[in-house]
Amino acid sequence: MDTTNNPLQAFIATPLATRLARHRHASPADAAAALFRETAEQVPAYRDFLTANGIDTAAGTDAESFRALPLVTKDNYMRTYPLPTRCRGGRLQDCDMVAVSSGSTGTPLPWPRAMCHELDIAFRFEQIFRDAFAAHRRSTLAVVCFPMGTWVGGMYTAACCRHLAAKGYPVTLVTPGNKPEEIHRAVRELGPHFEQTVLLGYPPFVKGVIDAGATDGLDWAAYRPKLVFAGEVFTEEWRALVCQRVGAADPSRDTASLYGTADAGVLGNETPLSITLRRWLARHPDAARELFGESRLPTLVQYDPLSRYFEAVDGTLVISGDNGVPLIRYHIADRGGVIDYADMMAFMKDHGADPAAQLTCDDRHADYALPFVYLFGRADFTLSYYGANIYPENLSVGLEQPPLTNWVSGRFVMEIVQDSDLNPRLAVSVELLPGVAGNEAITAAVVESLHQELRRLNSEFANYVPVEYQVPRVTLYPAGDPGYFPQGVKHRYTR
């Protein structure tokens, strides 16, 4: 069957192993350069962007000249050029779906796509469902717990799962969204008819659903659950706790995390190999610090370099990939780096470790020698909380309301802390004005204003974060507190 002009038929006809082996025979750098040439020819905004930066549109034809191309950002490109001009041929109507993400001040940014872009991302889901969950031979109920709306997680995940079903996987989809009672109902009523149940959602939300279900008498283990996460960096202790609570015996094959964004879809995904390596690194912090350069453990995923081409620039990630808005050297503002497969295996060997020896023969066959990308989170002072990006500007507005301006300086530090049950909480440390003493009334007023403005300005926060976790924990500190507000240094709004 000729599938050249039918992306869905091409997806159905292409075995996963064939797709993920492409990088062994084709150069990712050459593919990125080819995408550059195509984008420069077909996308009006990018042609103008190159001209404005003094770049010949014939440049970028080899790896060296490609690396010299200017970085694309939200400010210098996405917010500068009208959306249609950022699409091929200036035709927004050639895309049949639009997702929306909040910008740094809550102003939404639209990200269009067509089915061909979803099908490219569907291979990431297939890699998880087939290689980790064995969904090609087990009837599977997929429960989408991401919010269903204009936000990217819910609709994109639902589409990709349906594409898997079209490919012949015995996957049945239900979309309760981020409604715990609907999720519990779907699992109770539908789960018994399937060999396994997959919950897909933001890590803290899924944990909340699991905890609430157990309290309500739901026997998770009876549904042989698998878990797919996205949007948060979590610890291996957290993963082990969640697996324990659902009766999942093998974290490397019962869970997987996606590295996904509204900008570019799913960029990479955890595999049994990457999870096994990360669990080893969690037990060997000195080796992790040597590998990643920090004492904390980042998210570690593998990626298809012919789908998304990664570069590390000054400790942050830059990607190139095809979308409704093609991205060429797009600075995604995530702190992290890239590790070649051979380099990762050599690092492990040098440390006298072979975590991959724990994997089954099937797992070893399915690693495809894909490279690794790791990320610590956003580099632009953004926090991720239940999948919602929280920006300092959102909180600044809350502290600038009367009568708070009579009591607080406007400086603050926001951070995600964990309560005694390892649930994340948004904590905000606020600086008082000199001579002002904090009290319960001021604290209550700050809490109310921050909560109100977060919900007003940030649609992701209002729709992603469960109501009971939306109220921030506020602590007031005297002016110039050395722990949070030292004098004479540049202030950082996140910790």
N, C-alpha and C positions, 0 to 999 in steps of 0.2 A: 504493500500500500504506500503510495506517495504521500508523505505527511509534511512536505516542505511548507505548504501554505496553510496548514492546519495545526496550530500550536497544541491544541488539546489532544489530537491524535498522536502528535509527536511525543507528548508527555506520556501518554498511555503506552506507546510502543517502545519507549526507551527504558530498559532495565536500570535500576538504581546503580548497580555496579558499573555499568557502561558509562553512565553520566559522571560518576565520581572518579573514574579513572582517566578522564580526559586530560588532566593536568600532567599526566605521565608522558603524554605524546605531543602536547601543545604548550606554547609558552604563555603563561599568564600575562607577562609584561607586553608581549606582542598583541594579545587580545585587548588589553587596556588601551594600547596605542591605537588599535583599530577602532575602538569605541570612541576615542577622542576625535579621530578623523571624521567618523560618521556624525558625531554631535556637532562638530565645527561646520560641517556642510549643511546639516538639516535643521539646526535649532537657532532661530534668529537671535535670541538673547545671548547665547554663548558666543556666537560670532561677534556680536557687539562688545561683549565682555573681553574677548581676546584683543580686539582692536583697541579698546580703551586702555588695555595693559601693555600695548605695544608688541603684541605677539602675532607673528605670521600664522595664519590658519593652516599653513602647510607644516608647521612645527609639530613636535610631539610624535614624530614617526619612528623613533627608536626609544629605548629605555632611558637613555641619558637625557634627551630633550624632553621626554615626558615628565621626568622628575623636575625639570625647570619650569613647568607650567605653573601659573599662579594658583594658589589655593582658592577654592570657592567657599564662601560662607553664607550664612543666612543674611547678614547685613550687606555684603558687597554684591550679592546676586539675587537671593530669593526675595528680599524686600525691595530690591532696586528695579527689577524687571517685572512687568505684568505676567501673570501666570500663563496665558496662552503662548507668549513668546518664548517661554521656557520649555515648551513642548515641541516635538518634531513638527516641522512645517508650520509652526505657530498655531496648531490645531488642538485645542483642548478637547474638542468633541470626539477625537479619536480615542480618548480614554473613557471607560464606562463606569469608573468608580472613583470617588474622592474620599480620602480620609483627612481628618483635621487634627492638628496638634496645637497646644497652646504655646505661644512664644514667650519671650522673657518677661513680658508685662501682661501676659494673659491674652494678647492679641492672637487669634488663631491663624495658623498657616495651613493652607490646603496642599495635599499631596495626592495628585491623580495617578491612576494606574489603569492598565488594561488587563485582560485575562492572561495574556502572554507573560506579564510580570508576575502574576500570582502563580502561574505554573512553574516558573523558575524557583520561586520560594517554596512551592509544594514539595520539591525534592528535599528541602530541609526537614519537613514534617515526615516525609517518607523514610528518611534516614533514621529518625527516632522511632517511628511506628514499626518499621520492619526490623532494623538491626538491634534495637534495644527491647522493644515490646513484643516482637514476633507477631505483629498484627496481620501479617499475610496469611497466617494459619490459625488465628484465634479470632472468633467473633468479638468485636470491640465496640463498646459504647463510649463515644467521645462526648464529654460534657464541657461545653465552653463556658467558663466562669469569668471570662473577661467582660467588661461592660459592653453592651450591644448598643451602638449608636454611631456617631460620626468618628469616634476615636478608632485608632487603627487596630487594636488588639482583637476585639470580638469579631468583627466582620471579616477581617483578613484570615483569622484562624478558621472560622466557619467555612470560608471559601476553599482554603487549602485542604481541609478535611474532606470536603465534598469531592474535590479533585482526586483524592486518594480512593474514595469509594468508586468514582468513575473508572479508575484504573484497575478495579477488580478487588480491592481490599474489602474484607467483610466488616466495614466500619459504618456505624450508624450514628448520626449526629443529633444532639439536642442542645438548644441554646438558651438556657435560663438566664445567662448573663450573671451579673454580680448581685443576685438575689438568693441569699443562703437558703431560705425556706423552699424556693423553687428548685434549687440544686438538690437539696435533700429529698424532695418529692420525686425528682427525676431518677435519682439513684435507687430509691426504694422501689419505685414502680417498674423501671426499665432494667435496672442492673441485673436482676435474677435471670433475665433472658439472654445474657451474654457471658462469654468466658472471662472477660476482663472489662474494667471500667477505667477510663482515663479522664482525670480532671485537669483542665488547662486553665491557668490563671496566674495572677500576680502572687508571689510567694506568701506574703503575710495574710492576704485574703484567703488563699487556699487553706492555710493553717487555721484561720478562724473558722472556716466552713467545717474543717475536720473536727476541731474541738467542740463546736456547737452541735454537730451531728452526734458525736460520742456522748455528750451530755444528754441528748434527746434519745439515747438508746440505739443509735444507728451502728450496726456492727460492720465497720468498714472492711475488715479483713474478708468478710463473706463475699465481697464484690471484686476481690483480687485487683485492688486499685493500682494504677500507674499515675504518675504526676508529671506534668509539664509546666515549667515556670518561665517567666520572662520579666524583665524590667528591674530586677534587684540583684545586688551582690549579697549572698548569704554565706554563712559559715558552714563547715562540714558538720559541726555539732548540731546546727539547726536542721540540716538535711537528715541526720541520723534520728533526731527527735521526731520529725514528721513521719519518717518511715516507720519508726516504732509505733506511732499512734495509729497507723493504718494497717499495721501488720505486714509491711513490705520487707522482705528479708534481704534483698540485694539492692542497695542504693544505686549501684552503677548501672543496673538494668531496669530498675523500677522508677527512676526519675530521670529527667533531662531538663536543662535550662536552655532557652533560646536567647541569643543576642539579637534583639529586634528593635527597630525604630520606625516611626512614622515616615521619616525621610526616605528610607531605603529598604523597607521590609525587613526580613530576617537575614542577618549578615552571617551568622554562624550558629552552631548548636553544640551542646554537650554530647559526647558519645561515651559508651562504656569505657573506652580508653582514656579520654580526657578526665572523666570523673575518677577513675582509678588513680591516675596521676595526681590529681588535685587532693584526693584523700591521703595519699602518701606524703605530699608536700605539707598538708596540714599537720601531720605528725612529725615533720622535720622542718621546723621554722627557719633554721639556719640555712638549709638548702633553698627554701622558698625565698628568703631574703636575698640570697645570692642570685637566684634566677630572675626575680621580678624587681629587685631594687628597693623593696619596701617590706616592712615587717607584717603588714596585713596581707591577706590572701585575696587576689583578684578573682573574678570570674574567668574561667579558662574554657574556651570552646575551640572546635575545629571548623574550618570553613573551606568552601570550594573556591579556589583562587581564579577560576574561569567564570565564576558568577559574581563574586565581589573581590576586587583587587585592593588589598590593604597596604598602606605605608605607615610607618611611624615617623612623625616629624616633631622634634622637640618634646618627646614624651607624650604626644597625643596622637590619636588615630586619624588617618585620612583614607577615604574610600573612593573607589570608582566603580560604577555599576549602572546597568540599564534599568530605567524606571520610566514612568510617565513623564517625569522630569529627569532626563539623563544626568548622572552625577559624574563629573570629572574632577578628581582630586578635591573632593568635598571634605572640608574640615568639620568633622562631626562633634568635636569638642568633648570627646571621651579620653580620659587619661589611660594609657595602656601601651601595648607593644605587640610585635609579631615575632613568632619563633618558628623557624623551619622544622619540619618533622624530623629530619635527620639530626638537627642540632638538639632537639628535645631528647631524642633517644640517646644521643651521645652524652648529654648532661646527666641523664639518669645512670648510664653505665659508669661514668666517671665517679659517681657517688655510691657506687657499689649496689645499685638498686635495679630491680627489674619488675616494677609494678605490673607491667603488661603480662607477666607470667601467670597472674591470677585469672586472666581472661580465658574464656573458652576458645576452642579452635574457630568457631563462627565469629566471635568478637575480633580475634586477631585478623581474620580474613577481611573483616568489614571496616578496618580502620583506614584503608585506601591510601595510607601515607599522606593524609591531608595535613597542611600546616595548621599552626595554632595561633590564635589571637587572644590576648588577655586584656581585661579592662578593670579599672578600679572604680569607675563612675565618671560623672561629668566633670570637666575641667573648668567650667565657668561658674563655680560656686552654686551649682544646682544640686538639690537633694532629690533622690527618688524615694517616694513613700507610697506603698501600695500601688506602684506603677504610675503614680502621678508625679510629674516634675514640679518641684516647689522652688520658686525663685526668690532671692532676697527682696526683689522689688515688691512682691506680693505682701511681705511682712512690713516693709517700710511704710507702705500706705496705711496699714493698720496702726502703726505707732505715730503717724502724723496727724491723727484725728484729735480734735479737742474733746475733753480737757487733758488728754495724755501728754500733749506737748508741754504742759506745765510741770510734768513730773519726770519724763524720760528724755534722754539725749537723742534718741533715734538710732543709736548703735545697738546691735544685737548679735548673737551667735546662735545659729540654728543647727541642730544635729539630730540624728536618729539614735535613740537609746533603746535598750530592751528592758522590758519589765521582768518580773520573776519567772514568768512562763515563756520567756523568749519571744514575746510579741513586740514588734517595733512600736515606738511612740515618738511623736514629734516633740522635741524639747527646745525651748527658746530661752536663752539667757539675755536679759534686757538690762541696759545700763541706765541708772537713775541720774538725774541732773545733780550737780554738786549741791550739797546741803539738803537734799531731799532724802528722807528716810522712808524706806519701803514699808508697806503694811498690807493687810489682806484686802482692803478696799481697792488699792491701786492695782494689786495683782489681779483681782477679779475683773477690773475694768480693762486691763491689758489683754487678758485672756479673751474676753468678749469681743474686743475690737479686732484682734488678730483672727479669731475664728470667723467673724462676720466678713472681713475683707478677703480672707482666703477663699471662702465660698463664693464671694461676689466676683473676684478677679480671675480665679483659676477653675475653669470648668472641669478639668481633669480631677482636681482635688475634690470638688463637690460630688462628682459622679463615681470616682474610683474608690475613695477612702470610706470605709464603713462609718456610719454616723457616730458610733461609740468611740472611734479613734480620731475623730476630726478635731476635737478640742485640744489645743496644744498645752503642754505642761510648761508653765512659765516660772522662772526664778528671777528675782530682782537682785541686782548687784550694785554696790556703791560706785560712784564715778571713779574711773581709773583703776578698777579692780585688776590686780596684776595677772590673775588667772585667765580672765576673759577680755579685759579691756586695757591692756598695758599702754602706757603713754609712749609716744615717740616712734612707734612702728606702724606700718600699714595694717589697717584693720582687715581681718578676714571674717566674712559673715557666715561661713560654714565650718564645721569641725567634723 
